[in-house]
Amino acid sequence: MNRVLSSSKLRSLFEILVIIALLMVAFPDTITTKATTLSEPESPSAQYWYQCNATNHIGLFTNRIHIYCSSTTPIAGAPTLTGILWFAFPTSPDSAAASRFMSLMQTSVISGRALWLQVDPNDTSGSAFGCYSNDCRRIYGMEMR
């Protein structure tokens, strides 16, 4: 078996490596990372994290997925959610995200692990997909603890 690289293959490999190096120098801030502590996940300004307590009901419909929490615990200074026990996410236009949220909900219920939901307490836009404004809020993020 001949394992020696020909000069043309070696030159092509070198050119590819040079292009990659130039791209990394030209665009150094394209790939950013931001670490968050375990107790306080990353949140946009109007959205807060809540622990869903006693998760025992999840549902899938053509227009939404939803979860029921018997109560919620505000995390890191979030305001208390009075009367809000349902949380939902639309299945359209991002059905892939809805599927990932549903998978995490199911895993949380089956494993008995805590589920943290990122919601905007004042956002009632969920009524467009069946999340009633009087007792439900749209989910923007989710973590299983």
N, C-alpha and C positions, 0 to 999 in steps of 0.2 A: 504494500500500500504506500502510495506516495503522499506524504503529509506536508510537503513543502509548498508554500504559497507561491504562485507565480507572481511576477512583478506587477502585472496588471491587476490582479486581485488584491495585492498588497497596497497598491496605489488607490484603488477604490475604497478600501477599508480606511486608509489614512484620510481621504477626502471626506468621508462620512463623519469621522471623528472630529475633523476640523470644523465642519458645518455645525455639529452639535455644540462644540466649544464656543463658536461664534454666536450661536443662538443664546447660549447661557449667559454670555457676556452682554449681549444686546438687550436681553429681557430678564434681568436678574430678579425683578419683583413680581414676575408672573405667577409663580407658585409661592403662595404664602401659607404660613401655618399660624394658628393661634391656639395656644393651650388654655384650657379652662380647668378650674379646680373641680373636684368631684362633688363638692357641696353646692356649687353655683354654676350651672351651665350657661353658655352664651345665650343672650336674649336681646332682640331689638328693643328699643325704648318703650313702646306701648304694650309689649307682650311680657307676660310673667309665667313663671313655672308653678304648677300645683301638683301635689301628690294625689293621685286618685286612690281613695281608700275603699276597700271591700269591693273591688272590681268583680262583678258577677254577671254582667250582661253586655254582650257585644252583638252588633247586628250589621248585616250587609244588605243593602238595597240597591236598586238600579241607579239611584241618584246620590247615595251617600253610604258611608260606614259610620257607625256610632258606638259609643261606650257609655255605660251608666256607672256612676260612682256614688256610693251611699253617702259620702261626704268628701270634701277636698281639704287638703292642708296647704296653705300658702307657703311658698318657698322664698327665702331671701328678700323679705319685705314686700311681697306681693299683697295686694288688697284682698280681703276676704270676699269669696263668692257666695253671696246669699241667694239661695234658691236655685242655683245653677248646678245641676247634677248630671246633665247629659252633655256629651262632647262629640262633635262630628267632623268629618272631612268629606268633601265632594268626590265622587268617583269620576267626574269629568271636569276639566279636560285632562287631568293628570292621573289616569287610572293606575299607573305604575306606583306612584307615591301612595295612593289609597291602598294598594295591595301590600306595600311594605308596612304601612301603619296597621293594617288588619293582622298581618303576620305577627307583629310585635304585640298587639293586643291579645291575640290568642296565646302566644307564648307566656305572657304575663299571667293570664288567668290560669293556664295549665300548671305553671311552675309556682304560682303563689308569690311571685316577686312583685315589688312595688313598681308602679307605672307613674312616671312624671309626664304631665301634659303642658305644653307651651300654648297659652291662649292669650287673647286680648280681651279683658273683661268687658270692654265697651263695644266690641265688634258684634253686631247683630246681623251681619251679612249672610250668615248661615241659613237664614230663613229662606233664601233663594233655593236651597237644596234640601229643605225639610228639617232644619235645625231651628226650632222655634225660639224666638227672641226672649221669651219669658223664662225659659229653663235650660237653654242649650247655648254652647259657644263653639265656634270653629276652632279646630286644632291646627296649629302651625308647626309644631314639633313634638317629639315624643322620645322619652328615654326609659329604658327598663333598668331598675336598680337592684 
